[in-house]
Amino acid sequence: MFLMKSYFIRLYFIIFFVLSSQCFASNTVNFDKLLKNYVDVKGPGVSVIVTKAGQTIYKGARGKANIELSKVLTTSSEFKLASITKQFTSAALLMLQEQGKLSITDKVHKYLPNLAPQLSDITIEHLMSHTSGLYRNPKNIAEHRKTAISLDKLMVLLMKETIKFPPGKKMSYSNSGYLLLGKIIEVVSKQTYGQFIEANIFNKLGMNNSYYGRKINNSKEVIGYYQTRRAEIKKAKPIDVSWAFSAGGLVSSVDDLAIWYRSLSQGLLISDQSYKMMITGFKLNDGSFSRYGFGLNNIKIHKHNAIIHQGSTPGFKTSAVYFPEEDIYLAALSNDYSSKPFNLTLLLSAEILGINYPDYAPFAMEKNQLNKFLGRYKIDNNSTRTLFVEEGLIYTRRDDSLPYEVMPISKNSFVYKGSLDYFVIDDDDTGKLTLSYYPRLSAMPQKAIKLNN
């Protein structure tokens, strides 16, 4: 009996392995297709990775790391992470807390005594959760960010900042807050920010394609680009890393990001309790919770819980998504500022999670069919969505907001241009037209009924 039971157990795992392998092989074909559709191989491109339970299911790269030198991208190519840096900064502060060197509930003034009086109630966790009330970026400095600034001078600017609302009232994204956090890391650790991150994270985990700032004569360096309105590809003028600092100054590859997040989620860098704080929305003054924890954001993708962060800096766009229940991690790094790697991570996610999504290819809709759909759709008693044509282009607008161009993708569906958001228009049981809007591959659409007028 025992031998028979063992046989069936082994047989089950063999069948499971074969079926899983076939599933992942099928995914791989579709992943390749998505990457091919997303990137023109002659221009800047993207590097992606998909893992499940720490095992790489797919990784690939397409496009040029350096167009002028015709150097191709690989999964070890080193991209500017932009705001994905923030999760590293938050993890560093939680490391220091676990070492007993600070508490994230400490007032920032304890470590930065020259902070302006109006900032005296801000705590470290307010900065980590973007609930400090500080403005998004240091004011009146945008024109200077192409040249380097010393950390001392940057801190002088930040110490004079004002706040928009009392700390803890609400979440409002702030790079300024994360710049202050980098300085706190330096004060407490007695190392530079780059030294601390490289010694305690990159070197410890063997993230050999990751570092702070810029390397000289780096063969894996990726050049950033953008596309003009005429679709011309131009080199981007980067922000000096001294301005990005602990809010966006790290460089990494998709291979290394997979190592990073696996180590983070499995307790190899910080405790399970600290990691939970990173991925849990922060409790606000009124007792409600924001979606943002410490360096990471919570959203729903279809029916799945997802932990995400994106990044944007001249020449680069980045996106990373983790599905905790499924233990699936995806990252997409692009050196085309005009690209949308988050859309690519959504489609890759849909493939591995079995989420249905439409074919986003343009569809030639007949004029009389389009005219049938034009008009106002009632969402609720206070809101409507309007579908209309202007100068030969199709637009939709909710209430008095700005119009967004949409494109037909079937005989009764439209996609928002440059997005994966789409809507489908069908006859309901009463013969009225119903518009079903699906934002971000949502499982449950927002419904609206066409009005007669």
N, C-alpha and C positions, 0 to 999 in steps of 0.2 A: 504493500500500500504506500509506504513512504517513498519507494523508488518510483512508483507510478506518479505520485504527487509531484516529486522533484522533476520528473520528465515533463509534465504539463506546465510546470512553472518555467522551465527552460524554454519549452516550445512557445509559451506566451511571449517571453521576452525576445525570442528570435523573430516572431511574427511582428511584434511591436517595432523592433529595430528596423526590419525590412520596410514596413509600411511608412515609418517615420523617415527613413532614408529616401524612399520614393517621393514622399511629400516635399521634403527639403530640396530634392533634385528638381522637382517641378517648380518650386519657389525660385530656385536659382535661375532657371530659364527666364522666368518673369522678372526677376530682379535685374538681370542683364538687359532685358527689353526696356524696363523703366529707365535704367541708366542711359541707354542709347537714345531714348526719346527725349531725355532731359538735357543732354549735353551735345553740342556740336564739337566733334573731336578736334577741330582745328583751332578752337578758341579756349578760353579759360574753362575750368570744369569743376568736378566734384569728386570727393573720395568718400566712400560709405562703408559701414560695417553693420552686420546684424548678428547678434549672439543670443543664445538661449541657454540658461543655466551655466553661463560662463563658456560655453562652446561656440566657436565661430561657425555660423550657418552660411554666411555669405560675406564676402568683402570684395570691393572692386573700386576702380578709379577710371575716370575718363576725362579727357581734355588735357590742356597744357598747364604745367606749373610755371613755365616761362615761355611765352609765345615767341619772343625775339630770338631765344636760343633753341626753340623747338624741343624743349625738355618736357617730357610727359609726366603727368601725375601718377603717383602710386599710393597705396594705403599707408606707407610710411612717410609720405610727404608731410612737411611741417607747416601748418596753417596758423595764422593768428586766431585765437579762440574768441576774442572779443569778450562778451559778457558771460560766456561759459566759465570764464576765470572766476566769477563770483562764488561758485560752489567750492572751489579750492580755498579761497579766502575764508569762507565760513568754516570749512573743515579745519583749517589751521587754527582758528580761534577756539574751536571746540577741543582741539588737541591741547592747547595751552590751558584751557579750563580743566581738563582731565589731569594735567600735570600740576594743578593747584597754583598756577601763576596768575590767573585772573578769574573773574566770574563774569559771564555775559550779562548779568543783571547789574554790573557796576556802571556807574555814571561815566560817560566818556571823559568828562572833566578830570577824573582821577588820573588819567594817563596823558591827557592833553590839557594841561592847566591854563593855557593861553586861549582856550575856547571862549568865544563871545558869550556874555551873560545870557543872551536869549536862547543859547543852546545848552544851558546848564542841566536841563532835565532829561536830556537824551542819554539813553543807555546803549551799551554795545549791542544788545539784542534788537533795539529799535533800528540801528543801522543795518544789521544783518537781515532784518525782515522788511526793510523799506517802509517803516512806519515812523521814521524820525521827524517827518515834516520838512526835511531839507529838499531843495530844488533838485531837479533831475541832474543838471550839470552845473559846475561852477559858473557863475554869471560873468558876462562881459569878457570872456577869454577865448571865444571860439576862433577868433582871427589869429591867435597866437599859438595854436596847438600844433602847427607844423614844425616848430622849433622846440628844442629841449628846454625844460624848466627844472631847477633843482627841487628836491623834495621839500627843503625848508621854505622856499618861495611859494610852492604849491600849498603848503600848510598855512602860510600866512594868509593866502587868499581864502582858504576854506574856513579858517578861524573866524572870519568876518561874516560868514554866511548868515542869512536870516531863514526863518522857517515859515511855511505856509499854514501850518495848523499844529496844535499841541501834539507832542509825541504820543504815539499809540492810538490816535483817533482813527486813522485809516491807513491803508496801504497806498503809497505813491512812489513809483520807481525812482531811485536816486543813485546815480553814479557817484555823486559827491560823498554820500554816506560811506560807500565802499572804499573811496580813497582814504578817508579817515581811518577805516579799519586796517588798512595796510600799514599806516603809521603806528597804530596801536600794537600790531604784531611786531614791528621793529623795536618799539620801546620795551615791550615785555620780554622778547626773545634775545634782545641785544645782537640780532643779526639783521641784515637787510631783508626785505620781503622776498627777493629772489633767492637769496641764500637759504632762507627758512623753507620755502616751498621745495626747492630742489633737494635739500638734504633730508627733509622729513617726509616727502611724498615721492617725488620723481626718482631719486636714487634708491630709496627704500623699496619701491615697487618695480624697479627695472624699466622705468618709462624713458627709454634711451632717446626718443625723438621729441622730448618735452623740455622746455626751459622757459625762463623769464627773459623778455627783452628781445635781443637780436644777437645772432652769432656772426662773426666775421668769416668770410669765405666758406659759407655753408652750402654744401652741394644739394641739400634737401630743402633749401628755402623756396618758398612759393611766392610768386609775385602776384599782387592784387590788381584786379582790373574792374572796369565798369563799362556799360554800354550806353551810348548816347541815344537820343530819340530817333536818330537815323540808323540805329543798330550798328554804329561804328564802335569798335572795341578800343578803349583807351586805358593807359596805365593810371591807376589811382594814386593820388597824393596822400600818403599815409599820415596819420596822427603820430607824433613822436610818442614813444612808449612811456616817457616820463609823465605824460598826461593820462595815459590809460592806467598805468600803475596796477594797483590791486583790484581795480574794477574791470580791467580788460587787457592786461599786459602779458598774458601767458600764451605760449605757442605749443602746439601738440599735433599728434596725428590720430587718425581714427583707431589704429591698432592700440595706441597708448590709452586713448579714452576708454576703450573696452576694458583694459586692465584696471584703469582708475575706478570705474564705476563698480566693477565686480568686487574690488578690494574694499571700497567704501560700503557697499551694501552687505558685505559678508563680515564686517567687523574687524577687518585687518588693519584699519587705520584709527578708527574711533569706535567707541562702544556702541552697542545696539541702541541704547538710550539716546546718545548724541545723534546718531543717524536718524532716529525717529523724529528728533526735533528739527532736523534739516528738512524732512519731507512732509511735516505736518504744518498746516496753516497756522499763522501766528494769532494768538488771542488778543483782540483789540480791547480798548477801554470799556466799551459797552457790552463786553462779554461775547460778541460775535467773533467769527474767525475769518481771516483773509485766506486766499488760496495759496499765498506765498509763505514758505517756511524760511529757512536760512539758505539762501543761494539756490533754491529749487522751487518750482511752481507746480501746483496740482491742477490738472484738468481732466475732462472726460474725452476720450476718443472712441466714438461709437458707444458701446456699452462698457468700455474698459477704463479703469482708473489708470492714469498716466502721470508720471513725474517728468517734467520737461524743463529745458532752458534753451534759449536761443541767444545768438550774438550777432552784432552788426558793427563793423568798423570799415572805413574806406578801403575798398578792394576785397572785402571778405564778408560772407554770411555763414553762420554756423547754426546747427540744430542738433540736439540730443534728446532722446525720449527713452524712458524706462517704464515697462509695464510690470508692476510688482507682483501681481497675482500670477502672471504667466512667466515671470523671470526672463523677460525679453528686453534686450537693450539695442538701440539703434543710434547711430551717429552719422551725420552728413556734414562735411566741411567743404565750402566752396570758395574759390578765389575770384568769383564774379559777383560784384556788389549788386548787380541787377537781378540776380537769381533768387529763388525762394526754396532753400533746402528743407524748410519745414514741410512744404508740400510733398517733397520727395520722401521724407521720413514718414509722412502720413500714408503714402501709397505703399511704401515698403511694409509698413505696419499692417495695412489692409491685406497684403499678400500673405503674410505669415499668420495673421489672426483669422483669415477667411472672411474678411469683411467685403461685402459686395459694394462695388462702386461703378459709376457709369463709364462708358467710353467717352473720353473728353474730346474726341475728334470733332472738328466743325461739321455741321449738318446744314444742307441747303433747304431751309424751310420755305414752303410756298407762301406767297404773300397773303392769300386769303386765309390760310391757317394762322399766320401771325396776327392778322387783324382780329381774328376771333379771340385771341388771348389778351389783346391790349385793353388797358383800363385799370380800374381801382379794385383792390382786394382788401376786404375787411379782416384784420388780424384779431382785434377785440374792439370793445366800445371806444377805445381811445386812440387806436392806431390803424393805419392802412398802408398797404404797399402798392405802388403804381408801376405799371409796365407801359412804356411809351417809346416812340421812335422820334429821333431828332437828327436831321441832316443825314439820313440813311443809316444811322446806328441805333441799336436797341439799348435802352437803359431801364433800370429799375431804381426806385427811390422809396424809402420808408418815410412817411410823413413829410417834413420839410428838410430832411437831411440832404446831403450831397448825393447826386445821382451816380450810379455805378453802371458801367457798360457790361452787358451780358451778351452771350453768344449761343445760338442754338446748337445743341449736340444730339438732338433727336427730333422726331416729329412733335414732341410735346414737352421737351425739357431744355433748360438753359443753364449755362455755367457762368459765374461771375468771372470776367476776364482777369487772368493772372492769379486765379484762386481755384480751390477745389470745391468751394461752396456752390451748390446748384439747387434748382427747384424744378419740380415736375407739375404740370397742369393737367388735371383730369376732370371728367364729368363725375359728380357725386351721384348718390341715389336719387336725388330730387331733380337732376338735370342741370344743376348749377355747376359752374367751373370752380374747382378747388385747387389752390396753389399750395403745394407742399414744399417747404423750404428746408434743405438739409445743410446746415453749416458744419464744416469740418468733418465730413463723413458721418454725421450724427445718425444714430439708430432711430430716433424719434423726431419726425419733422415738425416744424411750426406750420400750422394750417391757417389758410386765409381763404375766404369765400368771395367770389367776384360780385361786385355791386352792379346794379343795373345802370346806374348813371355814370 
